[in-house]
Amino acid sequence: MKITLEKYHGLGNDYLIFDPNKNELKLTKEAVRLICNRNFGVGSDGLLVGPILGEDKMTLKILNPDGSEAELSGNGVRIFGKYLKDAGYVQKNHFSVNTLSGEQQIHYLNEEGTRIKVSMGHLSFWSDEIPMTGPRREVLNETMMFGSIPYRVTCVSIGNPHCVIWLSDISKDLACRIGRHSEAAECFPEKVNTELLRVVDRTNIEIEIYERGAGYTLASGTSGCAAAGAAYKMGLTDPKMYVHMPGGVLEVEIEEDGSVLMTGDVGYVGKFTLSHEMVEQLRSL
Ligand SMILES: N[C@H](CCC[C@H](N)C(=O)O)C(=O)O
């Protein structure tokens, strides 16, 4: 039985698509880790399993390269939208997919489906919805210690948890140094994605990202939405802005009701057919 995976990326945040209608393999945590491993496997920032077909709905399962499951992935949903078009699952220009965090509306903005707008759901700064330990409050500009250094953080959920740190200078090195401590900090019972935020002006922000379950990535859709939401909540930006990440730029719009629209590009890398040896190894895990 052949196993084929399609590889796409959203602004350099790359994913492999495992279509369960075309592949037969039990995806254990160990198998996901091996597939996503950049040395011993195909290599990616995660695995998108779908479409899981139900009565008139399509579900997407989002897996991090450490094997953990995520409630939502902004680049993942855009990539999935492009795959559904390429694989002939959808013909319309506007449809919805289900994820662990709910239903996302996908809009193609061009014929090829390489530029996609997604309604990402609502932001919440409430500690119990992130989730975070401590008294129920909106987590705005709180001082937290990561690696024995104090940082002012704003925490927000957009289905998955985020810790946004507003700084005048940001870098990959600093994102990794902080992220290694913040990701599994005790105050985040479900761990957390960490973003360093630099505000350029009222319509442009820059972020560096350390993802839960993946580490440093060049881009992250939910991180872009979370950082934009935090910047707007703190009064630093307008509701519509460009989010500049090392892998590229996302357009994010915070609507009146706190819901978020995200627009960005998707690239197709190619199809991978796993070797018999690799399939046997995956079956044994
Ligand atoms: N690592 C994230 C999921 C992927 C997020 C990112 N790749 C995106 O595009 O939103 C988490 O565990 O919440």
The ligand as an SDF file (V2000), in Angstrom:
LIG
                    3D

 13 12  0  0  0  0  0  0  0  0999 V2000
    1.7210   24.9420   16.8270 N   0  0  0  0  0  0  0  0  0  0  0  0
    0.3700   25.5040   16.9140 C   0  0  0  0  0  0  0  0  0  0  0  0
   -0.4930   25.0540   15.7110 C   0  0  0  0  0  0  0  0  0  0  0  0
    0.0200   25.5770   14.3660 C   0  0  0  0  0  0  0  0  0  0  0  0
   -0.0180   27.0570   14.3030 C   0  0  0  0  0  0  0  0  0  0  0  0
    0.6370   27.7310   13.0930 C   0  0  0  0  0  0  0  0  0  0  0  0
    1.4490   26.9120   12.2420 N   0  0  0  0  0  0  0  0  0  0  0  0
   -0.4010   28.5150   12.2890 C   0  0  0  0  0  0  0  0  0  0  0  0
   -0.2210   28.7030   11.0830 O   0  0  0  0  0  0  0  0  0  0  0  0
   -1.3610   29.0090   12.9360 O   0  0  0  0  0  0  0  0  0  0  0  0
   -0.3090   25.0630   18.2300 C   0  0  0  0  0  0  0  0  0  0  0  0
    0.0570   24.0140   18.7830 O   0  0  0  0  0  0  0  0  0  0  0  0
   -1.2240   25.7820   18.6700 O   0  0  0  0  0  0  0  0  0  0  0  0
  1  2  1  0
  2  3  1  0
  2 11  1  0
  3  4  1  0
  4  5  1  0
  5  6  1  0
  6  7  1  0
  6  8  1  0
  8  9  2  0
  8 10  1  0
 11 12  2  0
 11 13  1  0
M  END
$$$$
